[in-house]
């Protein structure tokens, strides 16, 4: 047997997003403000996933302003609509859709007044990048001017909306039901190199293709996928939390090994845009689903390389060597 053997493995996954087996709901307010800027108010929680950037992009597109002119305001639910928790890969799906709907209502009020001001049909109006105009004409003005006209007519271009995802519980007998409204699908391929002398597994590359609906922020999505892959790699090969009779015996990060920059392979992300048919935005999510196929793909790649199945995680060098020894000792 050669000392270093390479293999490839593939794994696929599906993941339901938003709250499980119940109704999930999120609300938002949106307003086109003086000066042509915009503000969004919702009880969203930013924990580093980039949701504030996504909401600014959504509001900017729907309202016709620039993303940098959108302010996402106070998320204290004593002063803002309830948006629920940051989890279940629900932020873009739930809050993004509520912001989209609220922004459309605000835009509709503005368009109605400007169409009347210009004496043109509402459906001929367009807005983008801080300007509003009538198609196939020279009628054009800044969003700031349009808001001034709208408010001068006694109308504030503000909208409020709530988005609901419907889920049902599972039948306790046959398991039937619809616990989620939207699902994210993904497939990952891993290439590994296994050192048969030391048992070390080096991941050489990960190719990750995920159907996430409409992509709002491609760079952010790729970052989420890469982060999920790194978590999955740690789960697959390094991170081992040990207990003895219910008490932890892994006392610190000196023994709980985490991936570093030296452990991370090249990650190729493929974004599949199959838009969600049950929501106005068409987007879904990627936070948690990116993690799901990584460890199985790596385990399948190890099997492809050395012909043994790793049946517990993480696949540490000691476990790999033990599996190889058991394979060699097994009768032919």
MARDREN-771903 format. One record per residue (C-alpha): x, y, z. Coordinates in steps of 0.05 Angstrom, whole numbers, plus 32768, in hexadecimal, padded with zeros to 4 digits. Example, Ala and Ser with C-alpha at 12.3 -4.5 7.8 and 13.67 -1.06 7.14 Angstrom:
REM MARDREN-771903
80F67FA6809C81117FEB808F
This chain:
REM MARDREN-771903
800080008000801980457FEE8025807380297FF780AA80107FB5809A7FEE7F8280C97FD17F3780C27FCA7EF980E97FBA7EB580E67FDB7E7181067FCF7E3681147FFD7DF381357FF17DC4815680237D818178802C7D6F81A980637D2D81C980777D338212808A7D0C823E80BC7CE8822380F97CD881D980F97C9281BD80F77C7081FE81087C60824380EC7C9B827380E67C8F82BD80DE7CB782FE80D87CA2834780D07CC3838780B77CB783D180A97CD783F6806F7CD68440805E7CF2846C80277D0B84A7804F7D1C84F080417D5884F780147D4884B77FEF7D66848980247D41844F80427D3A842E80867D2583E8809A7D0E83D480DF7D0A838C80F47D1C836281317D54833F810B7D92832681307DD6832E810F7E0682F9812A7E3B830080F47E1682DD80BB7E0E831D80937DC2832580977DC58371809D7DE98375805A7DB78346803A7D7B836E80547D9A83AF803B7DA2838F7FF67D5B83757FF57D3E83B8800A7D6983DE7FD97D5283B47F9E7D0883B77FB17D0884027FC17D3784197F897D6C84387FB57DB684287FBF7DC883F37FF37DF5842580177DB8845280207D92841E80487D94841E80937D7E83E080B87D6683FB80FB7D5D83E781437D4E839D814D7D3083A481927CED8381818C7CCF83B381BD7CD583E581837CD683B981457CAF838081257CBF833B813F7CF0831481137CFF82DA81427D4282B8814B7D8282B381237D84826981137D66823280E97D84825380AB7D47828180AD7D6282C880AB7D6482D480607D2682AA80547CF982C7808A7D12830F80967D298318804E7CE4830A80357CC2833680687CF0837080567CE38363800C7C97836680177C9B83A480437CC883C780117C9883B77FD87C5F83D77FFF7C888416800C7C9C84197FC37C5484107FAE7C3E844D7FD57C7684777FB77C68845F7F707C1E846E7F777C2B84B67F897C6184C17F557C3784A07F1E7BFF84D07F2F7C30850B7F317C4A84F97EEB7C0684E17ED27C21849E7EBB7C0E84567ECA7C2E843A7F087C4983FD7EE37C7584297EB87C9D84427EF47CE284277F047D1284367F3D7D5B84237F457D9A843F7F667D77847B7F847D5084927F477D0984897F2E7CF2848F7EE67CBC847E7EB37CCF844B7E7F7CD884647E377CD384AD7E4D7D0184E37E667CDC84E97EA87D0E84DC7EDF7D1D84F67F247D4784E47F617D2884BA7F997D3184F67FC77D0585207F9A7CD284E97F947CCD84E17FE07CC4852C7FE87C8A852C7FB67C6B84EE7FD77C6E850C801D7C55854F80017C1785297FED7C0E851180347C2784CA80287C6284AA804C7C80847280227C83843E80587C7183F580577C6783BD808A7C648373807D7C68832E809C7C8082EF807A7C6982AA80927C85826580847C54822D80907C6B81EB80AD7C4481B280CB7C55817E80FF7C65813680ED7C3380FF80F67C4B80D481307C368094810D7C4C809A80C57C7980D880C77C5180FD80937C4F814980947C728187807A7CA181A280B17CC181D680847CA98203804B7CEE820880297D2881D980217D7181E4800E7D9681AD7FE87DE081A37FE07E1781747FC97E6181767FDB7E9D81507FC07EDB81487FEA7F2181327FD57F4F8118800C7F9580FC80147F9E80C7804B7FE380B980687FE1806E8077801D807380A6800580AB80D37FBA80A680C77FB680F080B77F80810780867F8C8145805C7F51816380387F6A817C7FF47F2B819B7FD97EE081A47FE47EAE81B27FAC7E6C81CA7FC97E2D81D47F9F7DF081EE7FC37DAA82007FAC7D9A823E7FD67D64825F7FAC7D7182A67F947DB682BE7FA87DB283027FC97DFC830B7FDA7E2982DA7FB57E6882EC7FDD7E4282E2801E7E26829F80077E6B82867FF37E85829C80377E4D8275805A7E5D823780317EA7823C803F7E998246808A7E6B8209808A7EA081DF80677ED581F3809A7EA581DF80D27E97819D80B07EE1818F80A67EED819A80F17EB3816C81017ECD813780D27F16813580E57F28815C81257EF3817481567EE88140818C7EC1815081CB7ECB811781FC7EA38107823A7EA880D482717E6780C182947E498102827D7E84812E82937EB0815082607EF88138825E7F0B816782257F1F81A282507F3681D5821D7F4981E781D67F8E81C881E07F6C818581D67F2E819B81AF7F5081A5816C7F3381D8813B7F4481E280F27F76821980E37F87823C80A27FB9820580947F8281D080947F5281F380657F5281D9801D7F3D81FF7FE07EF182047FE17ECA820C7FA07E8382257FAA7E4C821B7F767E0D82447F827DCE82247F657D9582567F5F7D54822F7F5F7D2682657F797CF682557FB17CB082557F937C8D82647FD67CAC82A77FE67CAE82EB7FC47CFA82F17FC87D0A82AB7FAE7D4682A47FDD7D4F826D80107D8E8267803B7DD1824580457DE9824F808D7DE2820980A97DD981DF806A7E2081ED80527E3A81C3808D7E10818580827E32816080487E7B817080597E8B813A808C7E67810280657E8C811680257ECF8114804A7EBD80CF80687EAC80B480237EED80D080087F1480AC803E7EF1806B802B7F0180777FE27F4A80817FF57F58804780267F1A801B80217F048020806A7EC5804080867ECE807180BF7E92806780EB7E9D809D81207EB180E6811E7EE38103811D7F0F80D780F27F4E80E3811A7F9180C581057F8A8091813D7F46807B81237F5F807880DB7F9B804D80EF7F6F801F81187F3F801780DD7F79800680AF7F957FD480E17F517FB280E67F4C7FAF809B7F907F8D80957F807F5C80CD7F3D7F4880B07F3C7F05808B7F3E7F0B8040
